[in-house]
Amino acid sequence: MIRLLVFAGLLYLLYVFGKRAISPGSAMSLTEAARVLDVAPDADPATIVEAHKRLIAKVHPDAGGTSPLATQVNQARDILLRNISSR
């Protein structure tokens, strides 16, 4: 059952972002970042970090995920946390 949920999550991320890797220079909007981590765009830091930990455990290459997916998840976390510090 858990494998099915992980697989469904990976498919969802591929659907949302296509099969492209997000390079460090490319822009991900705040809304996209919130969608990736499944949090509100104005979520508090603890919620963002917890959502990141939960998702990165599933999409990390060491856990059977891919590097592009892990990059997207990490970038989403960074964008959301940067948004908090700029409020």
Secondary structure, DSSP 8 states (H G I E B T S, - for coil): -HHHHHHHHHHHHHHHHTT----TTS---HHHHHHHHTS-TT--HHHHHHHHHHHHHHHSGGGT--HHHHHHHHHHHHHHHHHHHT-
